[in-house]
Amino acid sequence: MTFALKELSRLLAPEQTVVGAVVGIEGAVVRVATERGAVTARTLDAVAVGDRVQIKNGIATKAPVARQIFPV
């Protein structure tokens, strides 16, 4: 059995991480294109249009990217 407030919180703001690309910036608020559609989130990082970000708990941070150069 779960508490009603905790259940409501989980339904309103799921705790999953969503990955997408920044399509618009307005101050500290960014618009991110995800597989589920466009999402608006706050950011603390310096991001540019086209950057990959991950959104967790309503905050967008830069997503890790694959290395382009491999040491030999």
Stockholm file with secondary structure:
# STOCKHOLM 1.0

chainA/1-72         MTFALKELSRLLAPEQTVVGAVVGIEGAVVRVATERGAVTARTLDAVAVGDRVQIKNGIATKAPVARQIFPV
#=GR chainA/1-72 SS CCCHHHHHHHHHSCCCCEEEEEEEEETTEEEEEETTEEEEEEESSCCCTTCEEEEETTEEEECCCCCSCCCC
#=GC SS_cons        CCCHHHHHHHHHSCCCCEEEEEEEEETTEEEEEETTEEEEEEESSCCCTTCEEEEETTEEEECCCCCSCCCC
//
